[in-house]
């Protein structure tokens, strides 16, 4: 698998590409499947339909890897927090974590209740062409904790930060509990057939440097270390969004560092390129215009070169109204321009 070889810094015939949020509303096929399922969460729970939408972008875009179709929030859901996805508004938990007692009341071993995810992985792996990789994933403990505390997406993360600074032990207790679940969760995904795993720390940029390393990166590193000990052959990808200023302090045992669009690729290459394979980092909005897109593709390839050490991706997820033709074009361009 070209994608897996690239994660291990092996030479490949071209630079592999996949796109964060490559399954989603910009594809009419996805909207059809979601309609059949009834709701977003029912789509996550339905093994046949989740398999279908996982495979759609591989067929339509010709990307080198599929990413499991699910959501980072199914873990807190199974830990006992009721979740809804409201149309046009995003995720909402009707109960949240406010204090130590709430953390104590969370269900243990939630990862054993996520069979629908593991069944989807097995089914996808059974139908995916042999040369295409399947990526499993989870949210980082910090990013999941923000949803569990705020109850929804947030602009300020005020409740989460209040707990972090006013009750750091409670925050650590919560993060530790989530971390234990995620170790089990990703292990089960690997056993079900995931060829690589990725941890999304989407809300990394909410934290100042010292707090970031204590309350987020430390836990991501712990999960990565656990996985590299138990499954040394499975590549681990870490994606902390919005921490360009902290790159000098990034360390740990993992394979691929996901570079977001706000981090200059040159900077990431200079600081981390020797130690980790870099994945990224086209600004997704460039897909609104073909010329803007191609200019940035050339720029990224000129920085990263055509040698091992780079996986092409967006610097964050696809947006619901991006034109699919440009997503298809992007994959063609990267494959053509990086041919060895
Ligand atoms: O191809 C894929 O990548 C699909 C699988 C996938 C992944 C990896 C989905 C489907 N969600 C995720 C991860 C995810 N979910 C993250 C981390 C990645 C990122 O930063 O984009 C986050 C933060 C979430 C939480 C979430 N789920 C949001 C964001 C809300 C906010 O606070 O801004 C939203 C809108 C969802 C719903 C969701 N998840 C996935 C899709 C396709 C959608 C849209 C739902 C729909 O319209 O059908």
Boltz pocket constraint, residues with backbone or C-beta under 6 A from the ligand:
constraints:
  - pocket:
      binder: B
      contacts: [[A, 19], [A, 20], [A, 21], [A, 22], [A, 23], [A, 24], [A, 25], [A, 34], [A, 40], [A, 67], [A, 68], [A, 69], [A, 70], [A, 71], [A, 72], [A, 73], [A, 85], [A, 90], [A, 91], [A, 137], [A, 139], [A, 152], [A, 153], [A, 154], [A, 200], [A, 202], [A, 316], [A, 317]]
      max_distance: 6.0
